[in-house]
Structure formats: C-alpha cells, structure tokens
Amino acid sequence: MFYSRKTLEIFRNPQHVGSLQNPDAFGSAKSLYCSDYAEIYLQISKGLIKDAKFLTNGCCAAIAASSIFIDMIKTKNIEENEKLTKEDISQALDHLPLQKITCSLVIIDAYKNAIEIYLKKQR
C-alpha cells in the first residue's frame, strides 16, 4: 500500500483532534467497509462552521482524512461543506490508494449525521 507523503505527515501529526465543550452539533459514524469509527464536534454560527474537532479510531487513511476534512470545512457554510466528497479528500491528501478511499467516508458520514441532528434542533 502506498500513501503520499502528505497523508503520512497528517496521520503522524493530525490537527483538530479532540472534542469541543458544548458543541452546537455532534455526529458519529462507523464505516460500512471496515472497523473505522469517527466522531465530529462542531461550533456553528449563522450557518458557518466556526470550530470543529474529531476523534477517529481507524487506519492511517481514516485519521488523515478526518484531519484534512476539518481543515476543509472550517469557516465555510453548511451547504458548501455538504458537497465535499471522498474524492475531494483524496485529492487534498495527494491521492489515497484506491482501496483506501472509502476510509474517508467515515468522517463525511459523521459530519452529515451532525448536521442532520443540528438542523432538526433548529426547526
């Protein structure tokens, strides 16, 4: 298996790890493909992601994807972030190995879960 230097660097030194006290949104997801699991904590103001943290238990690809995903969503609005795909994450990591691209889905699914719950509470 071949990971890019960027993926390995982010895996070894992930950013945004942890939880937020009193988050506006929380979501979690377990991979349908393996045992990867992710949680995401969001602070949201006027539809913008002001801060975000994650806790991911999984492989190199899942952890690196979670870290870069947080970079990708911060300071952007909810609708814009919902358009992000596993391919966007792979590209941001200088391409994940084909068999590991699905590992990025766990953080995307956790985000979608958090936003779904957040929007229901807002109604």
Secondary structure, DSSP 8 states (H G I E B T S, - for coil): ----HHHHHHHHS-SSBS--SS-SEEEEEE-SSSS-EEEEEEEEETTEEEEEEEEEES-HHHHHHHHHHHHHHTTSBHHHHTT--HHHHHHHTT---GGGGGGGHHHHHHHHHHHHHHHHHH-
